[in-house]
Amino acid sequence: MLSLSLFLLLTNLLIAYQCYRYANTKGYPVKLFTGLGLLPYFNLVVWVYLLFLPNLTTAKN
């Protein structure tokens, strides 16, 4: 049971890191998307949402 909990925690943190990385590279609010990425189960929605959002840094140019 401990290994399952540890696996879920590490997976949650990995997805939150991916949300941070995508928000940072695409120009979206990093704290907002990282905070939303830390919420269990909701983080997958945020991650997929960030995958399909346009890149704001190239849109401004």
NORDAZI-V68263 format. One line per field, one symbol per residue. ss: DSSP state (H for helix, E for strand, - for the rest). burial: # if it has 9 or more other C-alpha atoms within 8 Angstrom, else .. A space follows every 50 residues. Layout:
ss=???
burial=???
This chain:
ss=-HHHHHHHHHHHHHHHHHHHHHHHHH---HHHHHHHH----HHHHHHHHH HH---HHHH--
burial=...........##.######.###.###.#..######...###.##..# ....##.....
